[in-house]
Structure formats: C-alpha cells, structure tokens
Amino acid sequence: MKVERDILEPIAGVSKEIGFYLSGMEEIRAQLRKAVSDLTDEELARRIMPNAHQIGALILHLGENESWWIH
C-alpha cells in the first residue's frame, strides 16, 4: 500500500513561518470548499444538534473569521 503525502510549501514573499501559516490556511480553505461544494440548501439549513448553529451559518462564520484575519 502506497501512502500519499501532501507537502506544504511556504508562500513566497514573507518569512518562512508566516509562509507556512498562510499556506496552511489556503489548504484548509480548499478542503472546506470541496467538502461543502455540493450541499443543498436544506443541508446547509440543518443543525447538527438542536441547540447548535446551522451548518451554513458555521461555514459563513469560518469565512468571516478568515476575512477578519486578512484585513
């Protein structure tokens, strides 16, 4: 069995540490976009638990946090 490995490379133009941080953010963002790309409106409106936020609201919250860190 061959194990696949993804190698994270730092983004150029900043320090190596910040480059890895930004590269990691990009990787997680891409994974999230792929994971939720085919959710229906009904699925986005669903709650995981009765008192939890809707799935779509949690995704929006992640995007708002990313925007806050960028700006």
PyMOL Python script that loads the backbone (N, CA, C, O; Angstrom):
from pymol import cmd

cmd.read_pdbstr("""\
ATOM      1  N   MET A   1       0.837  -1.179   0.000  1.00  0.00           N
ATOM      2  CA  MET A   1       0.000   0.000   0.000  1.00  0.00           C
ATOM      3  C   MET A   1       0.886   1.249   0.000  1.00  0.00           C
ATOM      4  O   MET A   1       1.788   1.386   0.827  1.00  0.00           O
ATOM      5  N   LYS A   2       0.617   2.136  -0.923  1.00  0.00           N
ATOM      6  CA  LYS A   2       1.393   3.361  -1.010  1.00  0.00           C
ATOM      7  C   LYS A   2       0.669   4.476  -0.254  1.00  0.00           C
ATOM      8  O   LYS A   2      -0.527   4.694  -0.448  1.00  0.00           O
ATOM      9  N   VAL A   3       1.397   5.168   0.597  1.00  0.00           N
ATOM     10  CA  VAL A   3       0.842   6.272   1.369  1.00  0.00           C
ATOM     11  C   VAL A   3       1.083   7.566   0.609  1.00  0.00           C
ATOM     12  O   VAL A   3       2.219   7.904   0.275  1.00  0.00           O
ATOM     13  N   GLU A   4      -0.006   8.289   0.341  1.00  0.00           N
ATOM     14  CA  GLU A   4       0.131   9.580  -0.324  1.00  0.00           C
ATOM     15  C   GLU A   4       0.469  10.645   0.698  1.00  0.00           C
ATOM     16  O   GLU A   4      -0.074  10.652   1.803  1.00  0.00           O
ATOM     17  N   ARG A   5       1.356  11.535   0.332  1.00  0.00           N
ATOM     18  CA  ARG A   5       1.732  12.630   1.215  1.00  0.00           C
ATOM     19  C   ARG A   5       1.595  13.946   0.462  1.00  0.00           C
ATOM     20  O   ARG A   5       2.039  14.089  -0.677  1.00  0.00           O
ATOM     21  N   ASP A   6       0.978  14.881   1.126  1.00  0.00           N
ATOM     22  CA  ASP A   6       0.919  16.238   0.602  1.00  0.00           C
ATOM     23  C   ASP A   6       1.989  17.046   1.318  1.00  0.00           C
ATOM     24  O   ASP A   6       2.065  17.029   2.547  1.00  0.00           O
ATOM     25  N   ILE A   7       2.801  17.740   0.570  1.00  0.00           N
ATOM     26  CA  ILE A   7       3.868  18.547   1.137  1.00  0.00           C
ATOM     27  C   ILE A   7       3.428  20.004   1.114  1.00  0.00           C
ATOM     28  O   ILE A   7       3.139  20.559   0.054  1.00  0.00           O
ATOM     29  N   LEU A   8       3.380  20.606   2.270  1.00  0.00           N
ATOM     30  CA  LEU A   8       3.006  22.003   2.394  1.00  0.00           C
ATOM     31  C   LEU A   8       4.244  22.860   2.190  1.00  0.00           C
ATOM     32  O   LEU A   8       5.239  22.705   2.898  1.00  0.00           O
ATOM     33  N   GLU A   9       4.183  23.748   1.238  1.00  0.00           N
ATOM     34  CA  GLU A   9       5.296  24.655   0.948  1.00  0.00           C
ATOM     35  C   GLU A   9       4.911  26.058   1.390  1.00  0.00           C
ATOM     36  O   GLU A   9       3.768  26.472   1.197  1.00  0.00           O
ATOM     37  N   PRO A  10       5.845  26.797   1.980  1.00  0.00           N
ATOM     38  CA  PRO A  10       5.510  28.158   2.414  1.00  0.00           C
ATOM     39  C   PRO A  10       5.254  29.079   1.224  1.00  0.00           C
ATOM     40  O   PRO A  10       5.869  28.937   0.167  1.00  0.00           O
ATOM     41  N   ILE A  11       4.354  30.008   1.412  1.00  0.00           N
ATOM     42  CA  ILE A  11       4.074  31.012   0.387  1.00  0.00           C
ATOM     43  C   ILE A  11       5.258  31.976   0.328  1.00  0.00           C
ATOM     44  O   ILE A  11       5.778  32.401   1.361  1.00  0.00           O
ATOM     45  N   ALA A  12       5.668  32.309  -0.867  1.00  0.00           N
ATOM     46  CA  ALA A  12       6.826  33.190  -1.060  1.00  0.00           C
ATOM     47  C   ALA A  12       6.469  34.638  -0.744  1.00  0.00           C
ATOM     48  O   ALA A  12       5.306  35.036  -0.795  1.00  0.00           O
ATOM     49  N   GLY A  13       7.493  35.411  -0.417  1.00  0.00           N
ATOM     50  CA  GLY A  13       7.318  36.841  -0.216  1.00  0.00           C
ATOM     51  C   GLY A  13       7.175  37.265   1.231  1.00  0.00           C
ATOM     52  O   GLY A  13       7.125  38.457   1.534  1.00  0.00           O
ATOM     53  N   VAL A  14       7.108  36.283   2.130  1.00  0.00           N
ATOM     54  CA  VAL A  14       7.033  36.567   3.566  1.00  0.00           C
ATOM     55  C   VAL A  14       8.014  35.642   4.277  1.00  0.00           C
ATOM     56  O   VAL A  14       8.654  34.801   3.645  1.00  0.00           O
ATOM     57  N   SER A  15       8.129  35.799   5.580  1.00  0.00           N
ATOM     58  CA  SER A  15       9.031  34.908   6.310  1.00  0.00           C
ATOM     59  C   SER A  15       8.553  33.462   6.156  1.00  0.00           C
ATOM     60  O   SER A  15       7.380  33.213   5.876  1.00  0.00           O
ATOM     61  N   LYS A  16       9.465  32.528   6.339  1.00  0.00           N
ATOM     62  CA  LYS A  16       9.138  31.117   6.185  1.00  0.00           C
ATOM     63  C   LYS A  16       7.995  30.710   7.109  1.00  0.00           C
ATOM     64  O   LYS A  16       7.098  29.971   6.702  1.00  0.00           O
ATOM     65  N   GLU A  17       8.024  31.195   8.358  1.00  0.00           N
ATOM     66  CA  GLU A  17       6.997  30.850   9.331  1.00  0.00           C
ATOM     67  C   GLU A  17       5.623  31.355   8.903  1.00  0.00           C
ATOM     68  O   GLU A  17       4.641  30.614   8.944  1.00  0.00           O
ATOM     69  N   ILE A  18       5.560  32.609   8.495  1.00  0.00           N
ATOM     70  CA  ILE A  18       4.287  33.173   8.034  1.00  0.00           C
ATOM     71  C   ILE A  18       3.859  32.498   6.739  1.00  0.00           C
ATOM     72  O   ILE A  18       2.670  32.272   6.520  1.00  0.00           O
ATOM     73  N   GLY A  19       4.822  32.176   5.881  1.00  0.00           N
ATOM     74  CA  GLY A  19       4.518  31.477   4.639  1.00  0.00           C
ATOM     75  C   GLY A  19       3.857  30.131   4.880  1.00  0.00           C
ATOM     76  O   GLY A  19       2.918  29.767   4.173  1.00  0.00           O
ATOM     77  N   PHE A  20       4.337  29.388   5.874  1.00  0.00           N
ATOM     78  CA  PHE A  20       3.709  28.110   6.229  1.00  0.00           C
ATOM     79  C   PHE A  20       2.312  28.339   6.793  1.00  0.00           C
ATOM     80  O   PHE A  20       1.382  27.597   6.474  1.00  0.00           O
ATOM     81  N   TYR A  21       2.163  29.350   7.618  1.00  0.00           N
ATOM     82  CA  TYR A  21       0.856  29.672   8.204  1.00  0.00           C
ATOM     83  C   TYR A  21      -0.155  29.980   7.101  1.00  0.00           C
ATOM     84  O   TYR A  21      -1.261  29.439   7.098  1.00  0.00           O
ATOM     85  N   LEU A  22       0.228  30.848   6.167  1.00  0.00           N
ATOM     86  CA  LEU A  22      -0.679  31.208   5.074  1.00  0.00           C
ATOM     87  C   LEU A  22      -0.962  30.023   4.162  1.00  0.00           C
ATOM     88  O   LEU A  22      -2.091  29.843   3.703  1.00  0.00           O
ATOM     89  N   SER A  23       0.042  29.231   3.904  1.00  0.00           N
ATOM     90  CA  SER A  23      -0.130  28.053   3.070  1.00  0.00           C
ATOM     91  C   SER A  23      -1.088  27.059   3.721  1.00  0.00           C
ATOM     92  O   SER A  23      -1.917  26.450   3.046  1.00  0.00           O
ATOM     93  N   GLY A  24      -0.966  26.902   5.037  1.00  0.00           N
ATOM     94  CA  GLY A  24      -1.879  26.027   5.767  1.00  0.00           C
ATOM     95  C   GLY A  24      -3.305  26.522   5.712  1.00  0.00           C
ATOM     96  O   GLY A  24      -4.237  25.731   5.569  1.00  0.00           O
ATOM     97  N   MET A  25      -3.484  27.845   5.825  1.00  0.00           N
ATOM     98  CA  MET A  25      -4.833  28.417   5.724  1.00  0.00           C
ATOM     99  C   MET A  25      -5.437  28.140   4.349  1.00  0.00           C
ATOM    100  O   MET A  25      -6.615  27.800   4.241  1.00  0.00           O
ATOM    101  N   GLU A  26      -4.632  28.285   3.305  1.00  0.00           N
ATOM    102  CA  GLU A  26      -5.103  28.023   1.949  1.00  0.00           C
ATOM    103  C   GLU A  26      -5.512  26.560   1.784  1.00  0.00           C
ATOM    104  O   GLU A  26      -6.527  26.265   1.152  1.00  0.00           O
ATOM    105  N   GLU A  27      -4.730  25.649   2.349  1.00  0.00           N
ATOM    106  CA  GLU A  27      -5.026  24.225   2.245  1.00  0.00           C
ATOM    107  C   GLU A  27      -6.345  23.879   2.940  1.00  0.00           C
ATOM    108  O   GLU A  27      -7.178  23.170   2.376  1.00  0.00           O
ATOM    109  N   ILE A  28      -6.532  24.376   4.151  1.00  0.00           N
ATOM    110  CA  ILE A  28      -7.761  24.103   4.893  1.00  0.00           C
ATOM    111  C   ILE A  28      -8.961  24.728   4.185  1.00  0.00           C
ATOM    112  O   ILE A  28     -10.033  24.126   4.127  1.00  0.00           O
ATOM    113  N   ARG A  29      -8.782  25.931   3.648  1.00  0.00           N
ATOM    114  CA  ARG A  29      -9.870  26.596   2.906  1.00  0.00           C
ATOM    115  C   ARG A  29     -10.279  25.758   1.701  1.00  0.00           C
ATOM    116  O   ARG A  29     -11.469  25.587   1.438  1.00  0.00           O
ATOM    117  N   ALA A  30      -9.314  25.242   0.978  1.00  0.00           N
ATOM    118  CA  ALA A  30      -9.608  24.413  -0.195  1.00  0.00           C
ATOM    119  C   ALA A  30     -10.331  23.128   0.210  1.00  0.00           C
ATOM    120  O   ALA A  30     -11.258  22.694  -0.474  1.00  0.00           O
ATOM    121  N   GLN A  31      -9.908  22.518   1.325  1.00  0.00           N
ATOM    122  CA  GLN A  31     -10.568  21.306   1.798  1.00  0.00           C
ATOM    123  C   GLN A  31     -12.004  21.586   2.204  1.00  0.00           C
ATOM    124  O   GLN A  31     -12.897  20.796   1.896  1.00  0.00           O
ATOM    125  N   LEU A  32     -12.243  22.701   2.892  1.00  0.00           N
ATOM    126  CA  LEU A  32     -13.606  23.058   3.307  1.00  0.00           C
ATOM    127  C   LEU A  32     -14.484  23.324   2.085  1.00  0.00           C
ATOM    128  O   LEU A  32     -15.611  22.834   2.013  1.00  0.00           O
ATOM    129  N   ARG A  33     -13.976  24.093   1.129  1.00  0.00           N
ATOM    130  CA  ARG A  33     -14.759  24.389  -0.078  1.00  0.00           C
ATOM    131  C   ARG A  33     -15.157  23.103  -0.804  1.00  0.00           C
ATOM    132  O   ARG A  33     -16.284  22.973  -1.281  1.00  0.00           O
ATOM    133  N   LYS A  34     -14.216  22.151  -0.882  1.00  0.00           N
ATOM    134  CA  LYS A  34     -14.509  20.880  -1.535  1.00  0.00           C
ATOM    135  C   LYS A  34     -15.558  20.099  -0.751  1.00  0.00           C
ATOM    136  O   LYS A  34     -16.460  19.508  -1.345  1.00  0.00           O
ATOM    137  N   ALA A  35     -15.450  20.091   0.562  1.00  0.00           N
ATOM    138  CA  ALA A  35     -16.354  19.316   1.415  1.00  0.00           C
ATOM    139  C   ALA A  35     -17.791  19.827   1.370  1.00  0.00           C
ATOM    140  O   ALA A  35     -18.728  19.041   1.506  1.00  0.00           O
ATOM    141  N   VAL A  36     -17.977  21.133   1.182  1.00  0.00           N
ATOM    142  CA  VAL A  36     -19.329  21.702   1.241  1.00  0.00           C
ATOM    143  C   VAL A  36     -19.876  22.116  -0.121  1.00  0.00           C
ATOM    144  O   VAL A  36     -20.987  22.637  -0.208  1.00  0.00           O
ATOM    145  N   SER A  37     -19.112  21.890  -1.176  1.00  0.00           N
ATOM    146  CA  SER A  37     -19.496  22.391  -2.502  1.00  0.00           C
ATOM    147  C   SER A  37     -20.814  21.823  -3.025  1.00  0.00           C
ATOM    148  O   SER A  37     -21.502  22.481  -3.804  1.00  0.00           O
ATOM    149  N   ASP A  38     -21.167  20.628  -2.612  1.00  0.00           N
ATOM    150  CA  ASP A  38     -22.388  20.024  -3.157  1.00  0.00           C
ATOM    151  C   ASP A  38     -23.521  19.931  -2.138  1.00  0.00           C
ATOM    152  O   ASP A  38     -24.471  19.179  -2.353  1.00  0.00           O
ATOM    153  N   LEU A  39     -23.445  20.677  -1.033  1.00  0.00           N
ATOM    154  CA  LEU A  39     -24.527  20.662  -0.052  1.00  0.00           C
ATOM    155  C   LEU A  39     -25.742  21.415  -0.603  1.00  0.00           C
ATOM    156  O   LEU A  39     -25.609  22.462  -1.237  1.00  0.00           O
ATOM    157  N   THR A  40     -26.900  20.868  -0.352  1.00  0.00           N
ATOM    158  CA  THR A  40     -28.139  21.521  -0.776  1.00  0.00           C
ATOM    159  C   THR A  40     -28.516  22.602   0.228  1.00  0.00           C
ATOM    160  O   THR A  40     -27.950  22.669   1.319  1.00  0.00           O
ATOM    161  N   ASP A  41     -29.474  23.448  -0.144  1.00  0.00           N
ATOM    162  CA  ASP A  41     -29.960  24.474   0.788  1.00  0.00           C
ATOM    163  C   ASP A  41     -30.516  23.833   2.052  1.00  0.00           C
ATOM    164  O   ASP A  41     -30.323  24.355   3.150  1.00  0.00           O
ATOM    165  N   GLU A  42     -31.199  22.713   1.905  1.00  0.00           N
ATOM    166  CA  GLU A  42     -31.767  22.018   3.061  1.00  0.00           C
ATOM    167  C   GLU A  42     -30.661  21.519   3.993  1.00  0.00           C
ATOM    168  O   GLU A  42     -30.783  21.607   5.215  1.00  0.00           O
ATOM    169  N   GLU A  43     -29.590  20.997   3.410  1.00  0.00           N
ATOM    170  CA  GLU A  43     -28.473  20.522   4.230  1.00  0.00           C
ATOM    171  C   GLU A  43     -27.767  21.683   4.929  1.00  0.00           C
ATOM    172  O   GLU A  43     -27.359  21.557   6.083  1.00  0.00           O
ATOM    173  N   LEU A  44     -27.623  22.806   4.237  1.00  0.00           N
ATOM    174  CA  LEU A  44     -26.984  23.974   4.842  1.00  0.00           C
ATOM    175  C   LEU A  44     -27.828  24.541   5.982  1.00  0.00           C
ATOM    176  O   LEU A  44     -27.289  25.125   6.921  1.00  0.00           O
ATOM    177  N   ALA A  45     -29.127  24.374   5.905  1.00  0.00           N
ATOM    178  CA  ALA A  45     -30.031  24.878   6.942  1.00  0.00           C
ATOM    179  C   ALA A  45     -30.147  23.922   8.126  1.00  0.00           C
ATOM    180  O   ALA A  45     -30.705  24.292   9.159  1.00  0.00           O
ATOM    181  N   ARG A  46     -29.637  22.718   7.997  1.00  0.00           N
ATOM    182  CA  ARG A  46     -29.727  21.705   9.042  1.00  0.00           C
ATOM    183  C   ARG A  46     -28.821  22.040  10.224  1.00  0.00           C
ATOM    184  O   ARG A  46     -27.787  22.693  10.081  1.00  0.00           O
ATOM    185  N   ARG A  47     -29.242  21.574  11.383  1.00  0.00           N
ATOM    186  CA  ARG A  47     -28.443  21.719  12.609  1.00  0.00           C
ATOM    187  C   ARG A  47     -27.909  20.351  13.001  1.00  0.00           C
ATOM    188  O   ARG A  47     -28.627  19.355  12.909  1.00  0.00           O
ATOM    189  N   ILE A  48     -26.663  20.294  13.436  1.00  0.00           N
ATOM    190  CA  ILE A  48     -26.073  19.029  13.856  1.00  0.00           C
ATOM    191  C   ILE A  48     -26.712  18.563  15.159  1.00  0.00           C
ATOM    192  O   ILE A  48     -26.977  17.375  15.343  1.00  0.00           O
ATOM    193  N   MET A  49     -26.957  19.508  16.056  1.00  0.00           N
ATOM    194  CA  MET A  49     -27.635  19.255  17.327  1.00  0.00           C
ATOM    195  C   MET A  49     -28.704  20.327  17.493  1.00  0.00           C
ATOM    196  O   MET A  49     -28.588  21.397  16.896  1.00  0.00           O
ATOM    197  N   PRO A  50     -29.736  20.072  18.283  1.00  0.00           N
ATOM    198  CA  PRO A  50     -30.836  21.040  18.398  1.00  0.00           C
ATOM    199  C   PRO A  50     -30.408  22.461  18.768  1.00  0.00           C
ATOM    200  O   PRO A  50     -30.980  23.420  18.249  1.00  0.00           O
ATOM    201  N   ASN A  51     -29.442  22.619  19.632  1.00  0.00           N
ATOM    202  CA  ASN A  51     -29.025  23.961  20.067  1.00  0.00           C
ATOM    203  C   ASN A  51     -27.819  24.499  19.308  1.00  0.00           C
ATOM    204  O   ASN A  51     -27.292  25.555  19.659  1.00  0.00           O
ATOM    205  N   ALA A  52     -27.382  23.802  18.292  1.00  0.00           N
ATOM    206  CA  ALA A  52     -26.218  24.236  17.511  1.00  0.00           C
ATOM    207  C   ALA A  52     -26.655  25.176  16.393  1.00  0.00           C
ATOM    208  O   ALA A  52     -27.829  25.234  16.028  1.00  0.00           O
ATOM    209  N   HIS A  53     -25.692  25.902  15.866  1.00  0.00           N
ATOM    210  CA  HIS A  53     -25.962  26.757  14.709  1.00  0.00           C
ATOM    211  C   HIS A  53     -26.155  25.889  13.467  1.00  0.00           C
ATOM    212  O   HIS A  53     -25.729  24.735  13.430  1.00  0.00           O
ATOM    213  N   GLN A  54     -26.798  26.456  12.461  1.00  0.00           N
ATOM    214  CA  GLN A  54     -26.981  25.746  11.191  1.00  0.00           C
ATOM    215  C   GLN A  54     -25.619  25.551  10.523  1.00  0.00           C
ATOM    216  O   GLN A  54     -24.694  26.336  10.731  1.00  0.00           O
ATOM    217  N   ILE A  55     -25.513  24.495   9.719  1.00  0.00           N
ATOM    218  CA  ILE A  55     -24.261  24.187   9.034  1.00  0.00           C
ATOM    219  C   ILE A  55     -23.820  25.372   8.169  1.00  0.00           C
ATOM    220  O   ILE A  55     -22.645  25.740   8.177  1.00  0.00           O
ATOM    221  N   GLY A  56     -24.739  25.959   7.438  1.00  0.00           N
ATOM    222  CA  GLY A  56     -24.417  27.111   6.599  1.00  0.00           C
ATOM    223  C   GLY A  56     -23.912  28.295   7.409  1.00  0.00           C
ATOM    224  O   GLY A  56     -23.018  29.016   6.965  1.00  0.00           O
ATOM    225  N   ALA A  57     -24.480  28.501   8.596  1.00  0.00           N
ATOM    226  CA  ALA A  57     -24.036  29.600   9.457  1.00  0.00           C
ATOM    227  C   ALA A  57     -22.617  29.349   9.957  1.00  0.00           C
ATOM    228  O   ALA A  57     -21.827  30.285  10.079  1.00  0.00           O
ATOM    229  N   LEU A  58     -22.289  28.091  10.248  1.00  0.00           N
ATOM    230  CA  LEU A  58     -20.929  27.761  10.690  1.00  0.00           C
ATOM    231  C   LEU A  58     -19.920  28.000   9.565  1.00  0.00           C
ATOM    232  O   LEU A  58     -18.815  28.487   9.809  1.00  0.00           O
ATOM    233  N   ILE A  59     -20.303  27.658   8.340  1.00  0.00           N
ATOM    234  CA  ILE A  59     -19.421  27.898   7.190  1.00  0.00           C
ATOM    235  C   ILE A  59     -19.222  29.400   6.997  1.00  0.00           C
ATOM    236  O   ILE A  59     -18.103  29.853   6.759  1.00  0.00           O
ATOM    237  N   LEU A  60     -20.305  30.169   7.100  1.00  0.00           N
ATOM    238  CA  LEU A  60     -20.216  31.625   6.985  1.00  0.00           C
ATOM    239  C   LEU A  60     -19.312  32.201   8.075  1.00  0.00           C
ATOM    240  O   LEU A  60     -18.521  33.107   7.814  1.00  0.00           O
ATOM    241  N   HIS A  61     -19.429  31.679   9.285  1.00  0.00           N
ATOM    242  CA  HIS A  61     -18.595  32.133  10.402  1.00  0.00           C
ATOM    243  C   HIS A  61     -17.113  31.915  10.089  1.00  0.00           C
ATOM    244  O   HIS A  61     -16.288  32.786  10.366  1.00  0.00           O
ATOM    245  N   LEU A  62     -16.772  30.764   9.517  1.00  0.00           N
ATOM    246  CA  LEU A  62     -15.382  30.499   9.149  1.00  0.00           C
ATOM    247  C   LEU A  62     -14.890  31.511   8.125  1.00  0.00           C
ATOM    248  O   LEU A  62     -13.767  32.004   8.229  1.00  0.00           O
ATOM    249  N   GLY A  63     -15.717  31.823   7.140  1.00  0.00           N
ATOM    250  CA  GLY A  63     -15.344  32.813   6.133  1.00  0.00           C
ATOM    251  C   GLY A  63     -15.171  34.202   6.718  1.00  0.00           C
ATOM    252  O   GLY A  63     -14.261  34.934   6.330  1.00  0.00           O
ATOM    253  N   GLU A  64     -16.045  34.569   7.653  1.00  0.00           N
ATOM    254  CA  GLU A  64     -15.929  35.877   8.303  1.00  0.00           C
ATOM    255  C   GLU A  64     -14.645  35.967   9.124  1.00  0.00           C
ATOM    256  O   GLU A  64     -13.983  37.006   9.136  1.00  0.00           O
ATOM    257  N   ASN A  65     -14.297  34.888   9.803  1.00  0.00           N
ATOM    258  CA  ASN A  65     -13.042  34.870  10.574  1.00  0.00           C
ATOM    259  C   ASN A  65     -11.836  35.011   9.659  1.00  0.00           C
ATOM    260  O   ASN A  65     -10.896  35.745   9.964  1.00  0.00           O
ATOM    261  N   GLU A  66     -11.870  34.308   8.543  1.00  0.00           N
ATOM    262  CA  GLU A  66     -10.761  34.403   7.592  1.00  0.00           C
ATOM    263  C   GLU A  66     -10.630  35.823   7.079  1.00  0.00           C
ATOM    264  O   GLU A  66      -9.522  36.351   6.984  1.00  0.00           O
ATOM    265  N   SER A  67     -11.754  36.448   6.749  1.00  0.00           N
ATOM    266  CA  SER A  67     -11.737  37.835   6.263  1.00  0.00           C
ATOM    267  C   SER A  67     -11.192  38.781   7.326  1.00  0.00           C
ATOM    268  O   SER A  67     -10.440  39.704   7.012  1.00  0.00           O
ATOM    269  N   TRP A  68     -11.564  38.559   8.570  1.00  0.00           N
ATOM    270  CA  TRP A  68     -11.089  39.417   9.657  1.00  0.00           C
ATOM    271  C   TRP A  68      -9.575  39.313   9.783  1.00  0.00           C
ATOM    272  O   TRP A  68      -8.900  40.331   9.940  1.00  0.00           O
ATOM    273  N   TRP A  69      -9.026  38.091   9.718  1.00  0.00           N
ATOM    274  CA  TRP A  69      -7.575  37.915   9.846  1.00  0.00           C
ATOM    275  C   TRP A  69      -6.842  38.550   8.679  1.00  0.00           C
ATOM    276  O   TRP A  69      -5.763  39.116   8.854  1.00  0.00           O
ATOM    277  N   ILE A  70      -7.422  38.460   7.490  1.00  0.00           N
ATOM    278  CA  ILE A  70      -6.771  39.021   6.299  1.00  0.00           C
ATOM    279  C   ILE A  70      -6.738  40.548   6.384  1.00  0.00           C
ATOM    280  O   ILE A  70      -5.725  41.173   6.070  1.00  0.00           O
ATOM    281  N   HIS A  71      -7.841  41.134   6.806  1.00  0.00           N
ATOM    282  CA  HIS A  71      -7.931  42.586   6.824  1.00  0.00           C
ATOM    283  C   HIS A  71      -7.480  43.151   8.145  1.00  0.00           C
ATOM    284  O   HIS A  71      -7.491  44.368   8.333  1.00  0.00           O
TER     285      HIS A  71
END
""", "prot")
cmd.dss("prot")
cmd.show_as("cartoon", "prot")
cmd.util.cbc("prot")
cmd.orient("prot")
